[in-house]
Amino acid sequence: MSNTIEKPRVAIIGLGFGAEFIPIYQRHPNAEITAVCQRNPEMLKEIADKFGVEKRFTDYDELLKDPEIDAVHINTPIPDHAEHTLKALRAGKHVACTVPMATSEEDCKAIVDLCAETGLRYMMMETVVYAREFLYMKELYDTGELGKLQFLKASHQQDMDGWPGYWPGLPPMHYATHCVGPVLGLARNEAEYVSCFPSGTIREEMHDCYGSPFAVETTHIKFANSDLSAQVYRSLFDVARQYRESFEVYGSKKGVEWPLIEGEPLVVHTAKKPEPEIPEKKECPDYAMLLPDEIAPFTTGGVYGGEEGEDHLSFTQGAGHGGSHPHLVHQFVELLRGTGEGYPNEIQSANITLTGILSHESALEGGAIKRLPEWSLSS
């Protein structure tokens, strides 16, 4: 298979959250939706009929046999990500996969190794690194307005009570890509080692689900080949907090802080101004101008309601994921076309994912330093 494809033919796997992406691929000028896959046949028919997708599968293995599919976009439950990714790569398909990459170091390494062996492309679909707020801070960094980066901080707090299946009792840092991704992604850094401290306890009936009682986990990340470090924290149960995926960056010239309350402006701090003038509220611009005209409207949440279908809970709670969905699709498509970065790739995705997994291991050992494996560092 060629490493570049002029107009990738993509199949979407999992049609809960995954259905959000169907109309984006359909309207992208350089991609097409070839098939959809969903285990529940009633749900499959409903969504495929709604969006006019002719080719449908309830069996993922059968889908992977289809030579007309170049790539799969996986939106299945977290425990299935690694298995579904590895099957796709072995079948010769490029992979986009929702977060996290996997739930173990072994599976992350298997994916990295298989990409190296096959030359196939992998991109973890981390929403925060394409949210408009992140893109604004990235622009300030890329243009030099932040000055020298001095410190980064991020959080992901969410009330997961009532979420089904594998969610109850999940250790906070097992799914930390939304706060690890932005601190590493701003300057394309990688984590070298972590030290994580737990705080508080969740309800006792959830302790045995994963052998973890922790309500909050806070980790410091030391960046590889850099003088930078970052702090991230995460909570899932029994912590009173509105949903928040936050990212804050402090440079020598400017700093940017995420609002405490959803929907409020960012705060930009500018060094050397008179003290009262240092902070300035900033309404974050939309970055739809980075996208093809056909999919630019998908940066705003309204397009997901009405005739396009009901919003998935993760989209509603996450305030539309900052308009990131069309950016994710565009990045993946351009990666397959050979003209895009496709951040984060398989090595970067493993580094981001393992930062969280190893942080939880550190928390279990009272903050012990845990080093990221050498193979998860590209430099």
Secondary structure, 3 states (H helix, E strand, C coil): CCCCCCCCEEEEECCCHHHHHHHHHHHCCCCEEEEEECCCHHHHHHHHHHHCCCEEECCHHHHHCCCCCCEEEECCCHHHHHHHHHHHHHCCCEEEEECCCCCCHHHHHHHHHHHHHHCCCEEEECCHHHCHHHHHHHHHHHCCCCCCEEEEEEEEECCCCCCCCCCCCCCHHHHCHHHHHHHHHCCCCCEEEEEEEEEEECCHHHHHHHCCCEEEEEEEEEECCCCCEEEEEEECCCCCCCCEEEEEEEECCEEEECCCCCCCCEEEEECCCCHHHCEEEECCCCCHHHCCCCCHHHHCHHHHCHHHCCCCHHHHHCHHHHHCHHHHHHHHHHHHHCCCCCCCCHHHHHHHHHHHHHHHHHHHCCCCCEECCHHHCCC
